[in-house]
């Protein structure tokens, strides 16, 4: 085999050079492609921010890290005023639920009390939350938690939750977070995917109630 190649090189130098150049170009293109793939290997597939969530066996736990107080700061927004919205997205499919009440003041009136609430039953995921009241003050504030029970908990399904705290005095507070699991790792970030139309009605209603009062 070696002899034949040597004879070929000697008898056809121009064609041989062309073949060598072609192989060299192909080699460098392959190396460049591999380098590009490796350069993207460590890039995160989703945003990653300091959101108080953690991944557990069959879901995700969110812990509220601030307290929003009404008017002069003497009380928290009660559960009975709050609303929640959730949307699940995967690929080109996105499924949302109607806006719902969040929590239940009668079941979350004592420290350590909790309640379960079904948010969504869909082809993408079934979402049930368990809310735990840490202080017994009747409002979702610092230290309270939401456990998202997600069935099935699949990779690359994005869950987006919006919460609104109307204060019936000066508007209120809104929070939206998104999270997804990718290859066993949880990514979470503050988002604006839901837009502002879903919660604005509750803040304007609060302002209207205050003006009437």
JOWO-V285495 format. One record per residue. N is the residue number from 0. D_FIRST is the distance of its C-alpha to the first C-alpha in whole Angstrom. Layout:
# JOWO-V285495
n:N d_first:D_FIRST
n:N d_first:D_FIRST
This chain:
# JOWO-V285495
n:0 d_first:0
n:1 d_first:4
n:2 d_first:5
n:3 d_first:5
n:4 d_first:6
n:5 d_first:9
n:6 d_first:10
n:7 d_first:11
n:8 d_first:13
n:9 d_first:14
n:10 d_first:16
n:11 d_first:17
n:12 d_first:18
n:13 d_first:20
n:14 d_first:18
n:15 d_first:16
n:16 d_first:19
n:17 d_first:20
n:18 d_first:17
n:19 d_first:17
n:20 d_first:21
n:21 d_first:21
n:22 d_first:19
n:23 d_first:21
n:24 d_first:24
n:25 d_first:23
n:26 d_first:23
n:27 d_first:26
n:28 d_first:28
n:29 d_first:27
n:30 d_first:28
n:31 d_first:31
n:32 d_first:32
n:33 d_first:31
n:34 d_first:34
n:35 d_first:36
n:36 d_first:36
n:37 d_first:37
n:38 d_first:39
n:39 d_first:41
n:40 d_first:41
n:41 d_first:44
n:42 d_first:46
n:43 d_first:49
n:44 d_first:49
n:45 d_first:53
n:46 d_first:56
n:47 d_first:57
n:48 d_first:60
n:49 d_first:63
n:50 d_first:64
n:51 d_first:66
n:52 d_first:64
n:53 d_first:62
n:54 d_first:60
n:55 d_first:61
n:56 d_first:60
n:57 d_first:61
n:58 d_first:62
n:59 d_first:63
n:60 d_first:66
n:61 d_first:68
n:62 d_first:71
n:63 d_first:73
n:64 d_first:73
n:65 d_first:76
n:66 d_first:80
n:67 d_first:81
n:68 d_first:85
n:69 d_first:88
n:70 d_first:90
n:71 d_first:92
n:72 d_first:89
n:73 d_first:91
n:74 d_first:89
n:75 d_first:86
n:76 d_first:85
n:77 d_first:86
n:78 d_first:83
n:79 d_first:85
n:80 d_first:85
n:81 d_first:81
n:82 d_first:78
n:83 d_first:75
n:84 d_first:72
n:85 d_first:68
n:86 d_first:65
n:87 d_first:62
n:88 d_first:59
n:89 d_first:55
n:90 d_first:53
n:91 d_first:55
n:92 d_first:58
n:93 d_first:61
n:94 d_first:64
n:95 d_first:67
n:96 d_first:70
n:97 d_first:74
n:98 d_first:76
n:99 d_first:77
n:100 d_first:80
n:101 d_first:78
n:102 d_first:80
n:103 d_first:83
n:104 d_first:86
n:105 d_first:88
n:106 d_first:85
n:107 d_first:84
n:108 d_first:87
n:109 d_first:86
n:110 d_first:84
n:111 d_first:81
n:112 d_first:82
n:113 d_first:79
n:114 d_first:78
n:115 d_first:76
n:116 d_first:75
n:117 d_first:73
n:118 d_first:71
n:119 d_first:69
n:120 d_first:68
n:121 d_first:65
n:122 d_first:61
n:123 d_first:60
n:124 d_first:62
n:125 d_first:65
n:126 d_first:67
n:127 d_first:69
n:128 d_first:71
n:129 d_first:73
n:130 d_first:75
n:131 d_first:77
n:132 d_first:80
n:133 d_first:80
n:134 d_first:83
n:135 d_first:86
n:136 d_first:87
n:137 d_first:86
n:138 d_first:83
n:139 d_first:79
n:140 d_first:79
n:141 d_first:77
n:142 d_first:76
n:143 d_first:76
n:144 d_first:73
n:145 d_first:71
n:146 d_first:69
n:147 d_first:67
n:148 d_first:66
n:149 d_first:63
n:150 d_first:62
n:151 d_first:59
n:152 d_first:58
n:153 d_first:54
n:154 d_first:52
n:155 d_first:52
n:156 d_first:56
n:157 d_first:58
n:158 d_first:62
n:159 d_first:64
n:160 d_first:68
n:161 d_first:71
n:162 d_first:74
n:163 d_first:77
n:164 d_first:80
n:165 d_first:83
n:166 d_first:86
n:167 d_first:89
n:168 d_first:90
n:169 d_first:87
n:170 d_first:84
n:171 d_first:82
n:172 d_first:78
n:173 d_first:75
n:174 d_first:72
n:175 d_first:69
n:176 d_first:65
n:177 d_first:62
n:178 d_first:60
n:179 d_first:56
n:180 d_first:54
n:181 d_first:50
n:182 d_first:48
n:183 d_first:51
n:184 d_first:53
n:185 d_first:56
n:186 d_first:56
n:187 d_first:60
n:188 d_first:61
n:189 d_first:64
n:190 d_first:64
n:191 d_first:66
n:192 d_first:64
n:193 d_first:68
n:194 d_first:69
n:195 d_first:73
n:196 d_first:75
n:197 d_first:75
n:198 d_first:77
n:199 d_first:79
n:200 d_first:82
n:201 d_first:82
n:202 d_first:83
n:203 d_first:85
n:204 d_first:87
n:205 d_first:88
n:206 d_first:89
n:207 d_first:91
n:208 d_first:93
n:209 d_first:93
n:210 d_first:95
n:211 d_first:97
n:212 d_first:98
